[in-house]
Amino acid sequence: MTPTILIVDDDNDTRAMYAEIFRKQGFRVHTAMDGLEGVELATTHAPDVIFTGIVMPRMDGFRMMEALAQEAQTRDIPVAINSHMGRSADRARAEQLGAKDFIVREMTPPSEVVDRIRSLVTRDETFVLEPDLYARDAEALAQKFATESGLLQCPNGQKMTMRITITDSAARSGTVQFLCE
């Protein structure tokens, strides 16, 4: 899946720089010059994540977040703030409005910005891997997962499958289950 980002910033250079960075990293990119245009594009294009500045004409980033929260189709889009100043009052306001990240531009290299944004668009999901596992594979997996090997043996030579459930992709956590037929 190609993630879609909406970059909202009134500074042409900032907007263009991040648009280029995210395109090179495989994102589909939409840009807006202020919060008003950002709300319109978020409603039209349903991006996976919004990366926005704070101070902008017509509608600032915080008012845009408030507007997005009012609409069912945009309320769950994760928003990351791109702050030039990094003021604690702005950080607190962003947190209050539900921002998923607060990035201080001058303190955060672009590669880290991409990593942090990418973590916001990784969807939590459940998927199943069903490789054939034999006794020797089960033993290796048992050791790898620090589990007692007796727990990973299927009776009567039944096929074993492994189910991996991602419960929180940002925290990189989940569960692994070994199942017998």
N, C-alpha and C positions, 0 to 999 in steps of 0.2 A: 504494500500500500504506500502510495506517495503522500506524505503529510502535506497539509495546506496550512500556511501561516498568513495572517493578516498583520502587516506592519503599519502602525499608526504613529506618525510623527510629522510635525510641521516643518522640521528642518530637512530641506531637500537632500543635502549631503548625507545626513544620518540615515534617512529613509533609503536612499540609493545604495549606500554602503551595505546596510544589513540585507537589503533585497538581493544584492549580488552574492553576499556570503551564503545566505540560505539557499539560493538557487544552486550554487556550486555544491552544496551539501545534499541536494536531491529534493528540496522542498518545492512545492508549487507556491508561488508568492503572489499575494495581492497587497496593494499599498493604498493608504489613505492619508490625506493631509491634516486631518483633525478628527476629533471624536464624532462629530456629526456624520461625516463621510464614513468613518469607521463603523458606526451602527448600521448604516445603510448597506455597506459591503458585507458585514457579518451576517446580516439578515438574508442577503442575496446569495452569498457564496458558502455559508456555513463552514468557516475554516476550523481546522482541528485545534488551533491555538491562536491567540492574539498577543502581539508584542507591542506595547504602547508606551509612548512618552506620557508625561503628566501635563505640562504647561503647553497649551495649544489654543489658537483662536477658536471662536464659535462654541466649541465644547471641549473641555479638557479631558484627560484620561480618566479621572475619577468620575466625572459626570457620565462619561461614556459607559463605564462599568455599571453605574446605577441604571442607566437606560437598558443595557444588555440584560441585567438581572430581572427586568420587568417582563421580558418576553420569553415564552416557553422555548422557542427555537434557538435562543442564544444564551440562555441563563447558565447552561452547563459547559460553555466553551471556556477552557482555562485561559486566564489572562496573566501575563507576566509584565511587570512594570519595568521600563527602561528609564532609570533616573539619572539625570546629569549631576544632581547635587547630593543625593543620598541622605537627605535630611531624615532624622528619626520621626518627625511628625508625618512626613510623607509615607514612610515605611509603616507606621501605625495605621494610617488611613487606608493604605493599600491592603493591609491585613484585615482590617475591619470590613472592607468591601469584598473580601474573598480572593484577592490576588494569590495566585499559586506560586509566584516568585517575585522577588524585588531585586533587580540587577542594577548595580551602580556602574554606569558605563565606563568611567575612567579607571575603575578598579578591576574590571572584568575583561579579560582578553576575548576576542571574538570566538575562538575555539571553545572556550568555556561557556559562552552564551549559547552557542549551538547545542552543546551537550545538555545544558540545563533546559533549553526549550524542547529538545528531543525527548527528554524524560517526561515532559508534560503531555506529549502526544502519543506516547506508548500506551496503547489501550490495555486495560485489565481484561483478561479473557481466559477462558478455559480451553485448553486444547489437549488432545490425546495423542500420544505416540505409542504405537503398538508394535515395537520390534519383537521378533522372536527372541526369547531369552532362554538360554540353556543353563544347566546347573553351573558350569564354569563362569558364565556371564553373571549369574545371580551372585555367585561368591565374590566376584570382583566388585559388583555394585554394592554388595553388603559391606565390604570393607570401605569402599569409597564414601558411602553414606553413614559409616560407623554404626551399622545395624548388626544385630546378631544374625549370622548366616542361616540359622534354622528358621528364621521367620520368612526367608525368601525361597522356600522350596515348595513347589506345587506337588500335590499328591499324584500318583499314577502317571507321571510324565506329562501332565497337562501343560499346555502352552502358557507362558507367563507374559503379561503385558505390563507396560509401565505407563501410568497416567501422571502427567505433570499439570498441576493447576496453578496458574499465576494469580495470586490474590492481590498483590500490590506491586505493579511494575516499577513504580518510582523507587520503592524501597527494595526492589528485587527480591521479593519474598513469595513463597507459595508452599505447595505441598507436593510430595511425590508418593504415589501409591503403586505397589506391585500387586497385580491381580492375577489370579488363576482363572482359567476358562470356567 
